[in-house]
């Protein structure tokens, strides 16, 4: 009887795990992290999480538990975790960003289908919401949909987002309720320079310190795919191509507070694609100058053995720290296995000490 029961358990479990309709969200268990995180200026502060953002004072980081998961906040100095979305039922979120007043801008769908999960991340499903800092209630929908992530001003209550075109608007509060005002269409694919004309759009960052330019991504998925770092002046509508390599994948991410450089997910080190792989299997983090020179410098080497990739970096408002995530080659975009902090000051100290020690040899 006991043997029969064991056989039934094995059969049932096998049917569940081998069911082709079951969608695996991400690899589980302890994921060994790359050698880079063992350097003294790199610290892993969580064992899970992805798509992080710095608070304006640099003391906290907001991040997603997982794609379509809850939103958490971590106090960097102590490691204290606070769940921000446990007090209401929801279908999971795909973005969480601090607004300039401390409230949280969320992106997520009202519906979720575990058998077809990725449609909840599509611009037809993912909506923008505002969650109040005091967590006094569920988030308020802003009434617009969003492709991938929105852009948030660090100085004004202004956001930008993409569906097909890129839009910009102000968030205002009427009787305590957030809503969008002065919605404008900022840029369309047809407005792009000839070398990237009609490429798809994705918003990224308002450029500090004046927030008078929006940095965005133009990409061409038919080529599996290429991407350029673009900028548009909010007043003149002049568009600039900062990466100037339409044959490479360069996606803008976190921007430095002086506005002179931006972090980029790039495949410059391995522009080709092996059979069975995608462009985003070969990304690492680079720093791109926004002075028109297209100068680019590699920051991380997680992808050196084609096992890992460093992604989704953001810079603290004092410019000292970069927070990011890493994932495994083969995992889809946005997946992360923990939040990592890179200290640029300690990195320079480390480099100087290495040079000094080498000169003594």
C-alpha positions as a printed NumPy array, in Angstrom:
array([[  0.   ,   0.   ,   0.   ],
       [  2.811,   2.399,   0.944],
       [  4.669,   1.64 ,  -2.297],
       [  1.5  ,   2.281,  -4.297],
       [  1.045,   5.617,  -2.537],
       [  4.619,   6.624,  -3.354],
       [  4.075,   5.736,  -7.002],
       [  0.923,   7.858,  -7.122],
       [  2.749,  10.827,  -5.588],
       [  5.577,  10.515,  -8.113],
       [  3.151,  10.273, -11.029],
       [  1.076,  13.242,  -9.872],
       [  4.146,  15.373,  -9.163],
       [  5.634,  14.417, -12.508],
       [  2.472,  15.429, -14.326],
       [  2.511,  18.807, -12.606],
       [  6.164,  19.598, -13.194],
       [  6.181,  18.31 , -16.764],
       [  3.002,  20.126, -17.7  ],
       [  3.978,  22.32 , -20.667],
       [  1.416,  24.898, -19.541],
       [  3.334,  25.623, -16.319],
       [  5.427,  28.763, -16.84 ],
       [  8.666,  28.991, -14.863],
       [  9.098,  32.507, -13.444],
       [ 12.83 ,  32.317, -12.689],
       [ 15.436,  29.927, -11.36 ],
       [ 15.04 ,  29.215,  -7.665],
       [ 17.315,  28.141,  -4.879],
       [ 20.658,  29.734,  -4.129],
       [ 22.045,  31.218,  -7.315],
       [ 25.817,  31.496,  -7.096],
       [ 26.827,  35.048,  -7.848],
       [ 29.706,  36.227, -10.008],
       [ 33.233,  36.893,  -8.802],
       [ 32.737,  40.655,  -9.209],
       [ 30.551,  40.762,  -6.104],
       [ 33.482,  39.58 ,  -3.996],
       [ 35.42 ,  42.811,  -4.546],
       [ 35.55 ,  45.099,  -1.51 ],
       [ 33.622,  47.877,  -3.249],
       [ 30.719,  45.636,  -4.306],
       [ 28.119,  44.431,  -1.789],
       [ 25.089,  42.228,  -2.273],
       [ 22.375,  43.542,   0.063],
       [ 19.473,  41.196,  -0.743],
       [ 19.182,  37.556,  -1.745],
       [ 16.223,  38.254,  -4.03 ],
       [ 14.801,  41.112,  -6.017],
       [ 15.077,  43.138,  -9.184],
       [ 14.478,  46.55 , -10.817],
       [ 15.595,  48.782,  -7.964],
       [ 15.471,  52.55 ,  -7.467],
       [ 17.21 ,  54.852,  -4.966],
       [ 15.302,  57.075,  -2.57 ],
       [ 16.166,  60.749,  -2.978],
       [ 18.193,  60.784,   0.252],
       [ 20.103,  57.645,  -0.747],
       [ 19.133,  55.818,   2.441],
       [ 16.633,  53.367,   0.978],
       [ 16.109,  51.324,  -2.148],
       [ 12.761,  50.227,  -3.524],
       [ 12.636,  47.051,  -5.615],
       [ 10.416,  44.29 ,  -6.936],
       [ 10.356,  40.929,  -5.212],
       [ 10.113,  39.413,  -8.71 ],
       [  8.352,  40.22 , -11.956],
       [  4.61 ,  40.359, -11.143],
       [  5.468,  40.253,  -7.449],
       [  5.285,  42.507,  -4.409],
       [  7.26 ,  45.706,  -3.88 ],
       [  9.775,  45.996,  -1.044],
       [ 11.937,  48.741,   0.39 ],
       [ 15.292,  48.135,   2.056],
       [ 17.131,  50.454,   4.407],
       [ 20.667,  50.357,   3.05 ],
       [ 22.508,  50.956,   6.342],
       [ 20.651,  48.316,   8.359],
       [ 19.24 ,  45.902,   5.792],
       [ 15.75 ,  46.343,   7.243],
       [ 13.116,  45.194,   4.747],
       [  9.656,  46.751,   4.531],
       [  6.928,  45.33 ,   2.284],
       [  5.109,  48.171,   0.528],
       [  2.321,  46.223,  -1.178],
       [  1.269,  43.592,   1.353],
       [ -1.635,  45.652,   2.675],
       [ -3.817,  45.188,  -0.412],
       [ -4.553,  42.442,  -2.923],
       [ -3.104,  42.877,  -6.392],
       [ -1.945,  41.024,  -9.503],
       [  1.745,  41.895,  -9.192],
       [  3.917,  44.782, -10.324],
       [  6.628,  45.247, -12.943],
       [  8.07 ,  48.631, -11.878],
       [  8.379,  50.75 ,  -8.724],
       [  9.985,  54.205,  -8.717],
       [ 10.222,  57.018,  -6.177],
       [  8.42 ,  60.236,  -7.046],
       [  9.97 ,  63.54 ,  -5.987],
       [  7.521,  63.828,  -3.054],
       [  8.404,  60.354,  -1.729],
       [  5.328,  58.553,  -3.035],
       [  5.864,  55.483,  -5.226],
       [  4.991,  55.227,  -8.912],
       [  3.981,  51.659,  -9.746],
       [  3.385,  49.837, -12.999],
       [  1.246,  46.729, -13.015],
       [ -1.784,  45.068, -14.526],
       [ -5.236,  44.688, -12.989],
       [ -5.29 ,  41.102, -14.212],
       [ -2.796,  38.243, -14.281],
       [ -2.872,  34.859, -15.992],
       [ -0.269,  32.382, -14.744],
       [ -0.563,  30.458, -18.018],
       [  0.148,  33.565, -20.1  ],
       [  2.006,  35.834, -17.668],
       [  3.92 ,  38.114, -20.001],
       [  0.844,  39.782, -21.44 ],
       [  0.465,  41.488, -18.037],
       [  3.712,  43.331, -18.803],
       [  2.478,  44.531, -22.198],
       [  1.469,  48.158, -22.91 ],
       [ -2.102,  46.938, -23.319],
       [ -2.211,  45.686, -19.725],
       [  0.399,  47.405, -17.531],
       [ -1.033,  50.555, -15.919],
       [  0.55 ,  53.333, -13.876],
       [ -0.448,  53.838, -10.233],
       [  0.597,  56.07 ,  -7.336],
       [  1.134,  54.487,  -3.921],
       [  1.245,  56.991,  -1.074],
       [  4.346,  56.981,   1.088],
       [  2.365,  56.414,   4.303],
       [  0.799,  53.215,   2.865],
       [ -2.59 ,  54.496,   4.004],
       [ -4.405,  52.607,   1.274],
       [ -4.085,  50.856,  -2.066],
       [ -2.492,  52.712,  -4.993],
       [ -4.486,  55.092,  -7.163],
       [ -4.598,  54.372, -10.917],
       [ -3.492,  57.247, -13.15 ],
       [ -5.591,  56.04 , -16.068],
       [ -2.781,  55.359, -18.539],
       [ -0.977,  52.26 , -19.756],
       [  2.782,  51.934, -20.046],
       [  5.253,  49.966, -22.132],
       [  8.176,  48.838, -19.961],
       [  9.292,  51.432, -17.399],
       [  8.245,  55.07 , -16.972],
       [ 10.653,  57.952, -16.333],
       [ 10.369,  60.   , -13.145],
       [ 11.76 ,  63.463, -12.461],
       [ 13.787,  63.639,  -9.239],
       [ 12.953,  67.342,  -8.83 ],
       [  9.403,  67.805, -10.132],
       [  6.172,  65.839, -10.04 ],
       [  6.64 ,  65.022, -13.707],
       [  6.714,  61.646, -15.433],
       [  7.126,  60.299, -18.949],
       [  5.994,  56.958, -20.327],
       [  5.674,  55.036, -23.571],
       [  2.891,  53.147, -25.267],
       [  3.878,  53.493, -28.907],
       [  4.691,  57.199, -28.588],
       [  6.335,  58.847, -25.586],
       [  4.13 ,  61.018, -23.399],
       [  4.934,  63.472, -20.622],
       [  2.655,  64.824, -17.885],
       [  2.537,  66.327, -14.399],
       [  1.174,  64.485, -11.377],
       [ -1.061,  66.731,  -9.283],
       [ -3.089,  65.97 ,  -6.168],
       [ -6.698,  67.097,  -5.953],
       [ -8.257,  66.511,  -2.544],
       [ -5.381,  64.139,  -1.865],
       [ -5.967,  62.065,  -5.007],
       [ -3.11 ,  61.898,  -7.548],
       [ -3.954,  62.418, -11.213],
       [ -2.257,  63.373, -14.463],
       [ -2.464,  66.882, -15.9  ],
       [ -1.03 ,  68.553, -19.001],
       [ -0.498,  65.316, -20.904],
       [  1.566,  65.88 , -24.049],
       [  2.881,  63.649, -26.806],
       [  6.627,  64.231, -26.652],
       [  8.063,  62.113, -29.451],
       [  6.918,  59.617, -32.069],
       [  8.914,  57.068, -34.046],
       [  8.556,  59.122, -37.207],
       [ 10.322,  62.037, -35.482],
       [ 13.581,  60.104, -35.066],
       [ 16.743,  60.808, -37.094],
       [ 17.086,  58.931, -40.361],
       [ 19.444,  56.212, -39.053],
       [ 16.838,  55.116, -36.497],
       [ 13.653,  56.421, -38.106],
       [ 10.543,  54.423, -37.148],
       [ 12.42 ,  52.422, -34.52 ],
       [ 10.434,  51.571, -31.401],
       [ 10.608,  53.85 , -28.363],
       [ 11.074,  53.355, -24.632],
       [ 11.458,  56.158, -22.114],
       [ 14.197,  56.106, -19.482],
       [ 15.305,  59.231, -17.555],
       [ 14.887,  62.951, -17.189],
       [ 18.381,  64.364, -17.481],
       [ 19.622,  66.151, -14.364],
       [ 20.408,  68.638, -13.055],
       [ 17.736,  70.664, -14.891],
       [ 15.378,  67.935, -16.148],
       [ 15.056,  69.764, -19.461],
       [ 15.822,  66.694, -21.564],
       [ 14.391,  63.189, -21.652],
       [ 16.741,  60.287, -22.311],
       [ 15.077,  57.415, -24.115],
       [ 15.814,  54.257, -26.027],
       [ 15.181,  53.642, -29.725],
       [ 15.279,  49.962, -30.633],
       [ 14.677,  47.816, -33.678],
       [ 13.414,  44.378, -32.612],
       [ 13.29 ,  42.995, -36.14 ],
       [ 17.091,  42.665, -35.966],
       [ 16.936,  40.876, -32.559],
       [ 17.897,  43.586, -31.758],
       [ 19.786,  46.88 , -31.927],
       [ 19.233,  49.87 , -29.643],
       [ 20.433,  53.467, -29.391],
       [ 20.601,  55.971, -26.519],
       [ 18.643,  59.062, -27.529],
       [ 17.734,  62.376, -25.933],
       [ 15.034,  64.944, -26.678],
       [ 14.974,  68.54 , -25.465],
       [ 11.623,  69.121, -23.757],
       [ 11.311,  72.658, -25.144],
       [ 12.902,  72.645, -28.588],
       [ 12.117,  68.955, -29.309],
       [ 15.627,  68.563, -30.734],
       [ 16.676,  64.888, -30.761],
       [ 20.26 ,  63.716, -30.221],
       [ 21.739,  60.249, -30.747],
       [ 24.266,  59.781, -27.931],
       [ 25.481,  56.225, -28.543],
       [ 25.855,  56.553, -32.334],
       [ 26.078,  52.827, -32.999],
       [ 22.848,  51.658, -34.654],
       [ 24.515,  48.27 , -35.217],
       [ 24.923,  47.643, -31.467],
       [ 22.664,  47.165, -28.455],
       [ 22.971,  50.117, -26.046],
       [ 20.043,  50.615, -23.68 ],
       [ 20.091,  53.596, -21.283],
       [ 19.47 ,  52.949, -17.598],
       [ 20.422,  55.002, -14.519],
       [ 21.812,  58.5  , -15.03 ],
       [ 24.459,  60.3  , -12.962],
       [ 23.215,  63.308, -10.955],
       [ 25.372,  65.803, -12.862],
       [ 23.812,  64.613, -16.126],
       [ 27.182,  64.11 , -17.802],
       [ 27.07 ,  60.319, -18.049],
       [ 24.51 ,  57.554, -18.091],
       [ 24.753,  53.854, -17.333],
       [ 23.96 ,  51.616, -20.279],
       [ 23.218,  47.947, -20.765],
       [ 25.424,  47.095, -23.714],
       [ 26.774,  44.227, -25.792],
       [ 29.824,  46.097, -27.089],
       [ 32.078,  43.339, -25.726],
       [ 30.171,  40.603, -27.582],
       [ 28.021,  42.052, -30.37 ],
       [ 27.336,  38.751, -32.107],
       [ 24.636,  36.291, -31.065],
       [ 25.284,  32.6  , -30.653],
       [ 22.696,  30.128, -31.844],
       [ 19.819,  29.815, -29.417],
       [ 20.717,  33.049, -27.607],
       [ 19.254,  36.551, -27.613],
       [ 20.828,  39.999, -27.539],
       [ 20.165,  40.436, -23.838],
       [ 22.149,  37.298, -22.99 ],
       [ 25.339,  39.306, -23.518],
       [ 24.746,  42.562, -21.689],
       [ 26.983,  44.164, -19.101],
       [ 26.945,  47.642, -17.592],
       [ 28.775,  50.473, -19.346],
       [ 29.052,  54.226, -18.778],
       [ 28.222,  56.459, -21.749],
       [ 29.184,  60.133, -21.992],
       [ 26.312,  62.488, -22.831],
       [ 28.547,  65.161, -24.379],
       [ 28.031,  63.967, -27.943],
       [ 31.357,  62.13 , -28.126],
       [ 29.74 ,  58.662, -27.84 ],
       [ 32.591,  57.717, -25.483],
       [ 31.695,  54.515, -23.663],
       [ 33.46 ,  52.647, -20.853],
       [ 32.762,  49.175, -19.5  ],
       [ 31.975,  49.036, -15.763],
       [ 31.059,  45.414, -14.975],
       [ 32.425,  42.117, -16.251],
       [ 29.681,  39.77 , -15.094],
       [ 29.237,  38.549, -18.667],
       [ 32.896,  37.678, -19.244],
       [ 32.27 ,  33.912, -19.14 ],
       [ 28.803,  34.163, -20.717],
       [ 27.201,  32.812, -17.533],
       [ 25.841,  35.97 , -15.917],
       [ 24.795,  39.475, -16.843],
       [ 24.643,  42.697, -14.824],
       [ 21.506,  44.715, -15.519],
       [ 19.14 ,  47.54 , -14.566],
       [ 21.628,  49.877, -12.836],
       [ 20.576,  53.088, -11.064],
       [ 22.773,  55.798,  -9.522],
       [ 22.281,  57.389,  -6.1  ],
       [ 21.64 ,  61.139,  -6.068],
       [ 25.088,  61.855,  -4.624],
       [ 26.681,  59.926,  -7.498],
       [ 28.652,  57.62 ,  -5.223],
       [ 26.72 ,  54.373,  -5.532],
       [ 25.292,  52.213,  -8.271],
       [ 22.584,  49.714,  -7.371],
       [ 21.851,  46.945,  -9.848],
       [ 20.975,  43.283, -10.189],
       [ 22.426,  40.261, -11.887],
       [ 20.791,  37.379, -13.665],
       [ 21.769,  34.236, -15.495],
       [ 22.368,  34.041, -19.221],
       [ 19.214,  32.581, -20.725],
       [ 16.825,  34.397, -18.396],
       [ 14.514,  37.009, -19.84 ],
       [ 14.95 ,  40.744, -19.357],
       [ 14.317,  42.158, -15.9  ],
       [ 14.858,  38.947, -13.952],
       [ 17.104,  39.484, -10.93 ],
       [ 18.581,  37.422,  -8.106],
       [ 19.293,  40.147,  -5.603],
       [ 20.226,  43.807,  -5.309],
       [ 23.918,  44.694,  -5.459],
       [ 25.574,  48.019,  -4.541],
       [ 28.737,  49.263,  -6.25 ],
       [ 30.716,  51.981,  -4.423],
       [ 32.492,  54.165,  -7.004],
       [ 34.633,  55.898,  -4.343],
       [ 35.897,  52.613,  -2.905],
       [ 36.477,  51.355,  -6.437],
       [ 38.838,  54.261,  -7.147],
       [ 40.613,  53.679,  -3.829],
       [ 41.025,  50.028,  -4.768],
       [ 42.436,  50.936,  -8.19 ],
       [ 44.883,  53.445,  -6.69 ],
       [ 46.1  ,  50.905,  -4.143],
       [ 46.64 ,  48.327,  -6.894],
       [ 48.66 ,  50.833,  -8.924],
       [ 50.667,  51.837,  -5.856],
       [ 51.446,  48.248,  -4.933],
       [ 52.425,  47.447,  -8.496],
       [ 54.833,  50.396,  -8.605],
       [ 56.608,  49.014,  -5.525],
       [ 57.287,  45.677,  -7.194]])
